[in-house]
Amino acid sequence: MNDTPRIRSVVSCTLLVVTLVAGATACGDSEGHPLSAKPFDAADQVSFNGHAPNGKADPDKPLEVTVKGDEGRITDVTAADSTGRRLAGELAADGKRWHSTAPLAAGARYEVRVTTEDGDGAPGSRTLSFGTTSPKKLLNVSFGPRTGTYGVGQPITAELSVPVTDRASRAAVERALKVRSTPSVTGSWYWVDDKILHYRPQEYWPAGATVDVSSNFKGIRVTSALYGAEVQPLRLTIGDRIEALTDASTHEMTVLRNGEVINTIPVTTGKPGFSTRNGVKVVLGKEPFVRMRGETVGIAEGSSESYDLPVYWATRVTWSGEYVHAAPWSVGSQGSANVSHGCTGMSTDNAEWFFDTVREGDVVKVVGSEGETMTPFDNGFGDWNVSWEAWQKGSALHGATPGAGAHPPVSELAARLRPQV
């Protein structure tokens, strides 16, 4: 009794399959259907503008693709240069015209793919390759520091060969500069002046991170007469998180590695009139021996404050001559009084240990001093003394760009090597 319905069910399903197969066969019959036809060559249907007599397009003019006559329309346009950069564009509602909405790169090679349909809906296609004229004036960018391993406080620098002043041009520069870290961080560029940019994360770089700095700057229009040049990329690796915290009021430096205290050192800092700067500084370099003289920091030779001393294990934290260094002459005051001319002094053994422990980019922070706060850009890397909110305002993409020329270029500051003890 139960077999009959089951047989009927199977038969019904069989009929359904046959119907579907028949339907599929009918749909698969492509004869006469315009969408299934092989695209025709649309060379006679579309035209391109912008070709100079030498076959090169002017990058200062938009690329334009139009349909000839009243029949047919453009359905899609894809334009990209040889590096894979897509050229943004806009298609008219009636499909008769497409034009680029972003500048073409100078000295570049483009491939443009156009798809169309004629009045009957048949698809067409056209591919065009062309070059753009070379730029007359190039903007070069040099990244810093050099490739290597650095501390968690190391900023990235970019120095431009030509000043860039207006906001739109600065934004074009920033968009072309790429900073990628693994693991990823939130960061931003800051315009120090018309030619110098600094990049830092919101917080210190993660220990062990890899930072790649690059650019797709080549051929990018910055101003009407200025285009980006090819830029040499940079890769940094970030070491352990080394932080040296000096409390000038207690005359003690605490050194941490990845959050763990690894040493506590008695120190002396700047005495009244020569107080050590407060705030975050970044190690700029290390010198096993430096001759320090008072006249280099404005102390008259032969005066009561004059000095001329051989100094060992000197770790520089400002261009104006502030170091962490060996000061055997002040061991009696280290841990109890501030007697230096602005440097942080410690015993020779401690200074050698500190010298061997830190690297460029490590953080040296001073609190409890009567001195002023470390300035952001005119005496080393005081970047971390700028709040994140204020830092973002130094970007042409995020906020109000600071006034041009507010700070001397880093390249000039590097020449101001005036040791103080």
Salt bridges, closest charged atoms under 4 A:
ASP60 OD1 - ARG221 NH1 3.09
GLU64 OE1 - ARG97 NE 2.59
ASP81 OD2 - ARG85 NE 2.72
GLU111 OE1 - ARG113 NH2 2.80
GLU117 OE2 - ARG73 NE 2.83
ASP194 OD1 - ARG170 NH2 2.76
ASP212 OD1 - ARG235 NE 2.68
GLU230 OE1 - LYS218 NZ 3.94
ASP240 OD2 - ARG257 NE 3.47
GLU243 OE1 - ARG241 NE 2.98
GLU287 OE2 - ARG316 NE 3.63
GLU305 OE1 - LYS271 NZ 2.78
GLU305 OE1 - HIS341 NE2 2.83
ASP308 OD2 - ARG291 NH2 2.68
GLU322 OE1 - ARG277 NH1 2.96
GLU322 OE2 - LYS281 NZ 2.43
GLU360 OE2 - ARG146 NH2 3.08
ASP383 OD2 - HIS198 ND1 2.65
